[in-house]
Amino acid sequence: MKPAFPPALQTAVYAALSWFLANRFPEFMIEWNGFRYLAAGLITVGLVIIAIAIGAFVRAKTTINPVSPDIARKLVTKGLYRISRNPMYFGMLLLLVGWAVYLQNPLGFAPTAMFIVTMTTLQIKPEEKALRNKFGSEYDAYCKRVRRWI
């Protein structure tokens, strides 16, 4: 199974779904100005993590194309990749969490949970299979040392 639904698109779809749910059910809204600051912090951290993770791939001169993990030239295991095998996706998760906080409606978090499930199923597991086929025991050893998400 090859990943076919790009992670950035998945993130956008779940962000839109969070917005829809928050606006469709305003009776669940929890208003507090502090949420805006918390949301900004989470979104900023998410963007920084994504940028650093992409930078590691660029420095390693390997692909950042998430729908073609089989063309990877190198297994990236340094920097953020010592903490998470998927820091880009974790950064996207933080974007969604920040967005849900910004919306100030607990229903905005439901799509975030769905994101974790679909990202793991539709993206991460096929990537893992491709990387295992490409890098073999080196990838297996990496998986034993580093968690999938965090």
N, C-alpha and C positions, 0 to 999 in steps of 0.2 A: 504494500500500500504506500503510495507516494503522497506527501502532503499536497493538497490542492486548494486549500482555502487560506490565503496569506494571513499571517498573524496580525498585521496592521489592519486588515479588513475585518477580521474577527473582533479586534478591539473596538473599531468604529461601530460595528453592528451592536455590540453589547453596550457601548456608551449610549447609542440611540435608544436602545431598549430600556436602559436605566432612566433616561430622560422621559420616555413615554410613560413608564410606570409611575414615576414621581409626579408627573403632571396629570395623569389619569386619576390618581388617588391622592388629591391634596389633603384629605382629612388626616393622613398619616404624617404630615409635615411636622418637623420639629425645628422651630426657628431659634437660632442663636448665632450672633455675629461671629463668634469664635470659630464656627465651622468653616467660614471663608478662609481664615488663616491656616487652619489645619489642612484644608483641601489644597491650598496653594503650596504648602510644604510637601505634602504627599506627591502632588503632581510634579513639583520641581525635583524631588528625589528620584521619582520614576524616570523623568527625562534625562537626568544626569547618569543614572545607571545604564539606560539604553545607550546614551552617547559613549560612555566608557567601554561598554561591551562591544559596540560596533567598532570603536577604535582599536580594540584588541584584535579583531578579525582583520581589519585593514592592515595593521602592523604585521600580522602573520601572513599577509597576502593570500588569504583564503576567502571563499565566497561568503557573502552575507545573505545570499538568496535563500529564503526559508523554504521554498518549494522545490529546491534542488540540492538537498544536503549531500547527495551522492557525488557531487563534483568538488567537495571539500578537498583542499590540498594538504591541510594540516589540522591536527587536533589541537585546539586552543585550550590550555589548562592553566594559564597564568592569570594574575590579576583577579578580577571578580569571578573568574571561572574556577578558582580554588575554593570558592564558597558555594557556588551554584553552577550546575551544568547549563542552566538556562537563564542567565541574568537579564537578557533582553526581554524575555517573556515575564520575568518577575517585575521588571520595570513597567511593562504594559499593565500588569496586574495592579501596580501602585497607581498608575494613571486612572484606572477604573475605580479603585477605592477612593482616590481623591475626588473624582467626579461624583461618585455617590455621596460623599460627605458634602460636597458643594451643593448638591441638589436638596440636601436636608430632609431626605425622606428615606426611611429604612428600606422601602421597597426597591430603591435604587441599588441595593446590594445584591438582590437576587440574581441579576444577570452576571454579577462578578463571580458568584459561585459557579454559574453555568460556564463562564469563561474558563475557569480552572479545569473543569471536566472536559470541555471540548478541546481546549488547547492541549491537554495531556493526551487525549484520545486521537485527535485528528492531526496534531502537529508533532508533539514531542515523541510519542512512541514510534511513528514512522521515521523520524529523524534518528532516533536511537538505533533502529534496525539498520538504516543506511550507514550510520557511522560504525556500527559493530561489523558490518560487512566490509567496510573500507579499512578500518584500523585494527580490527581483531582484538587480540589480548591487551593491547595498549588501551583501547577504549574500555574493555571490561575492568581493567585495573583502575582506570579513572572513575568509573561508575561506583566502584567499591569505596573510593575515597571521598567522593563528592555527591551530595544529594541532588535530586532532580530539580527541586525548586529552591529551597533554602534549608 
